[in-house]
Amino acid sequence: MTAPRIYRAALLVIGDEILSGRTHDRNIAQVASWLQVQGIRLTEVRVVADDMDAIVEAVNALRTRYDYLFTTGGIGPTHDDISVDAVAAALSVPVIVHPQARAILEHYYKDKDGGLTDARLRMARTPEGADLIENPMSGAPGIRHGNVFMMAGVPSITAQMLASLTGKLEGGLPVLSETVGGWIKESEVADLLRQTEKAHESCQIGSYPFFREGRTGANFVVRSTDRAELEACMAALCAGLDGLGLEYTPGGI
Amino acid sequence: MTAPRIYRAALLVIGDEILSGRTHDRNIAQVASWLQVQGIRLTEVRVVADDMDAIVEAVNALRTRYDYLFTTGGIGPTHDDISVDAVAAALSVPVIVHPQARAILEHYYKDKDGGLTDARLRMARTPEGADLIENPMSGAPGIRHGNVFMMAGVPSITAQMLASLTGKLEGGLPVLSETVGGWIKESEVADLLRQTEKAHESCQIGSYPFFREGRTGANFVVRSTDRAELEACMAALCAGLDGLGLEYTPGGI
């Protein structure tokens, strides 16, 4: 049996507001969860400022290395929205006003104050050769060029663009996961985790400690693309926790 | 007058749980906000899996490019905690058991179930030549080696390690910022933002749109290291918003 192909993606988050700490990023987790369902593994994330050189360098590093590159941020109407120019530069293509994007924006703004102003028309600019990603929420579309997918910075708009792409990208087997957790110090179960993972080659076990209400706990996540092996590994882990006399909760705490 | 030196940092977030979407990262915003106060600019963030090659490559790319590199995650007691080994490999130094870290852990675990087990002793391992970063919360220290600072993945522990480092790193002038916001479409003010920024060379203006309760709004953030120029730029921006008949709230909405 040939090993199934693994599809990998990177995410480039573009925006000063994340790097200043002003805005808490929500797109990493959103894109990560969505990719899991598509059978695509998010393998690397980078966050860079609204800076032409930084964006160009990251786009070229990531689009050549992974099957897919997603970007969020910098495709709005204001002066600090330079992602289209930067991606076009990275791809060595000119920026054009995309006729279909222009039509969408003309329709969207036709009854709105000021209509399709120059600033709004900026949102119809794409690297030449791009297709659009539908955005039912606020008109301005996302942009696809080859394996590069440009999406909004506002998480609710990004969600709509991801919904438009659902099921349309080639992926592999989705990674399945199961979790148990408890008020367990991970140092108590380190040997158990290591041995259990070793005995189940096609599974990975992650250990995620936390402190809550002044107490120490951890969740243990088993991941595999094979349902039967995942369940066998989780059963072995639970038997091991029983053997150590530790209480745990399926699904995690 | 010589331009003041700008100190720049990168953050490397290490952990499968962020890339799977299971855990929402909170360290990026936390480290970013802390660095601002230290007068250090967070310039790039990368997120990689608990994978030796990926960590080594990112550590070497980032530590050579920026004044400081911070890492979070992968310094606990379990088999998937490989950050110490990876950073040591990146620095081409061996991993040792740090005598002072060992003493801290012996003290911390002396009255606890099982005492200092082999698994717990893993948390005393450091790249050779490292200093420790104090962690009053859970004993196991962070690690400093040259310009690389290794911290925990659990945000509340990272917070304690950052507190231990406060005021100890050389930085430049902190970036100051002021915000106004309103139920304003950013496309209505794109020209105003561009012109205002152009007229105030030492300031940057960021525009951060959002959708809430079915309405469109935006916050506008002016940043500068110079208090007087920041205030002049903000005054000009507010005068411009007044001129357009737009209502806004100081501090943002």
Contacts between the chains, C-beta under 8 A, distances in Angstrom:
chain1	res1	chain2	res2	distance
A	13	B	45	7.8
A	16	B	204	7.3
A	16	B	206	5.3
A	16	B	223	7.9
A	17	B	206	5.9
A	17	B	208	5.4
A	17	B	221	7.3
A	18	B	28	6.6
A	18	B	29	7.6
A	18	B	32	7.3
A	18	B	45	7.5
A	19	B	32	5.8
A	19	B	41	7.6
A	19	B	42	4.7
A	19	B	43	6.8
A	19	B	44	7.9
A	19	B	45	7.0
A	20	B	32	6.0
A	20	B	33	7.9
A	20	B	36	6.4
A	20	B	42	7.5
A	20	B	175	7.3
A	20	B	177	7.3
A	20	B	221	7.9
A	20	B	223	7.3
A	21	B	28	7.9
A	21	B	29	4.9
A	21	B	30	7.4
A	21	B	31	7.7
A	21	B	32	3.3
A	21	B	33	3.4
A	21	B	34	7.7
A	21	B	35	7.7
A	21	B	36	6.1
A	21	B	42	7.5
A	22	B	177	7.5
A	22	B	208	7.6
A	22	B	221	6.5
A	23	B	29	7.6
A	23	B	208	6.6
A	24	B	26	7.3
A	24	B	28	7.8
A	24	B	29	4.6
A	25	B	25	6.9
A	25	B	28	6.1
A	25	B	29	7.3
A	26	B	24	7.3
A	28	B	18	6.6
A	28	B	21	7.9
A	28	B	24	7.8
A	28	B	25	6.1
A	28	B	47	6.9
A	29	B	18	7.6
A	29	B	21	4.9
A	29	B	23	7.6
A	29	B	24	4.6
A	29	B	25	7.3
A	30	B	21	7.4
A	31	B	21	7.8
A	32	B	18	7.3
A	32	B	19	5.8
A	32	B	20	6.0
A	32	B	21	3.3
A	33	B	20	7.9
A	33	B	21	3.4
A	34	B	21	7.7
A	35	B	21	7.7
A	36	B	20	6.3
A	36	B	21	6.1
A	41	B	19	7.6
A	42	B	19	4.7
A	42	B	20	7.5
A	42	B	21	7.5
A	43	B	19	6.8
A	43	B	48	7.9
A	43	B	49	6.7
A	43	B	54	7.8
A	44	B	19	7.9
A	44	B	46	6.7
A	44	B	47	6.8
A	44	B	48	5.8
A	44	B	54	7.2
A	45	B	13	7.8
A	45	B	18	7.5
A	45	B	19	7.0
A	45	B	45	7.6
A	45	B	46	6.7
A	45	B	47	3.7
A	46	B	44	6.8
A	46	B	45	6.7
A	46	B	46	5.1
A	46	B	47	7.7
A	47	B	28	6.9
A	47	B	44	6.8
A	47	B	45	3.8
A	47	B	46	7.7
A	48	B	43	7.9
A	48	B	44	5.8
A	49	B	43	6.7
A	50	B	206	7.7
A	54	B	43	7.8
A	54	B	44	7.2
A	76	B	186	6.1
A	76	B	187	7.8
A	76	B	207	7.2
A	76	B	209	6.2
A	77	B	186	5.9
A	77	B	187	4.1
A	77	B	190	4.9
A	78	B	186	5.3
A	78	B	187	7.9
A	78	B	189	7.8
A	78	B	190	4.7
A	78	B	193	5.5
A	78	B	194	7.3
A	78	B	207	4.2
A	79	B	190	6.7
A	79	B	193	5.7
A	79	B	194	3.9
A	79	B	197	6.4
A	79	B	205	7.7
A	79	B	207	7.9
A	80	B	193	7.9
A	80	B	204	7.8
A	80	B	205	7.2
A	80	B	206	5.7
A	80	B	207	6.0
A	81	B	207	8.0
A	113	B	188	7.4
A	114	B	188	6.8
A	117	B	187	6.4
A	117	B	188	7.9
A	117	B	190	8.0
A	118	B	191	7.8
A	119	B	187	4.6
A	119	B	188	7.7
A	119	B	190	3.4
A	119	B	191	6.4
A	120	B	187	4.5
A	122	B	190	7.3
A	123	B	187	7.8
A	137	B	211	7.2
A	138	B	211	7.2
A	138	B	216	7.6
A	153	B	208	8.0
A	153	B	209	8.0
A	154	B	209	5.9
A	154	B	210	6.1
A	154	B	211	6.3
A	156	B	211	5.4
A	157	B	211	7.2
A	175	B	20	7.3
A	177	B	20	7.3
A	177	B	22	7.6
A	186	B	76	6.1
A	186	B	77	5.9
A	186	B	78	5.3
A	187	B	76	7.8
A	187	B	77	4.1
A	187	B	78	7.9
A	187	B	117	6.3
A	187	B	119	4.6
A	187	B	120	4.5
A	187	B	123	7.8
A	188	B	113	7.3
A	188	B	114	6.8
A	188	B	117	7.9
A	188	B	119	7.7
A	189	B	78	7.8
A	190	B	77	4.9
A	190	B	78	4.7
A	190	B	79	6.7
A	190	B	117	8.0
A	190	B	119	3.4
A	190	B	122	7.3
A	191	B	118	7.8
A	191	B	119	6.3
A	193	B	78	5.5
A	193	B	79	5.8
A	193	B	80	7.9
A	194	B	78	7.4
A	194	B	79	3.9
A	197	B	79	6.4
A	204	B	16	7.3
A	204	B	80	7.8
A	205	B	79	7.7
A	205	B	80	7.2
A	206	B	16	5.3
A	206	B	17	5.9
A	206	B	50	7.7
A	206	B	80	5.7
A	207	B	76	7.2
A	207	B	78	4.2
A	207	B	79	7.9
A	207	B	80	6.0
A	207	B	81	8.0
A	208	B	17	5.4
A	208	B	22	7.6
A	208	B	23	6.6
A	208	B	153	8.0
A	209	B	76	6.2
A	209	B	153	8.0
A	209	B	154	6.0
A	210	B	154	6.1
A	211	B	137	7.3
A	211	B	138	7.2
A	211	B	154	6.3
A	211	B	156	5.4
A	211	B	157	7.3
A	216	B	138	7.6
A	221	B	17	7.3
A	221	B	20	7.9
A	221	B	22	6.5
A	223	B	16	7.9
A	223	B	20	7.4
